[in-house]
Amino acid sequence: MSTTGEKPGKGTYVCKNCSTAVTLDDATDTLPPCPKCSKTEFRP
């Protein structure tokens, strides 16, 4: 599990609350809050 503020690496992360996908294009990108529900926990 990854949370907002972490830098988990490139890939797509899915919000555990609403299943909205967030894609990080760079290894240094920081995971944002979910753009749909503002929750902060994601699964790969």
N, C-alpha and C positions, 0 to 999 in steps of 0.2 A: 504494500500500500504506500502511496505517496501523498503528501499533503502540500497545500499551498505554501509557497515560499521555498520549497526544495528545488534542487536542480537534478531531477532524476535521469536526465539524458534524453536523446532524441527518441521520438515515438509518439504514439497516441495513447492518451490516458482517458479513462471513462469515469465520470462522476458516479460515486457509489449511491448517491441519492436519486438522481434523475436520469442517469445513463447518457448524459450529453458528453460527446467526445471533444477533447482538447488535444491538438497536435503541437508538439514542440519540434521545431526544425533544426535546432542547434543544441549541442551538448551543454552550452552555458545558459540556455533559456531557463527562466524561473517559472515554475508552475503557478498560474494565476488562480484566483477563486473561480468556481464554475460560472461561465457567462450567463447561464440560464437561472440557476437557483442560489448562487453565491455560497454554496457549501464548499468545504475545503479538503475532502478526502476523495482520492481517485485510485482506481486499480488499473494496471497495465492492460 
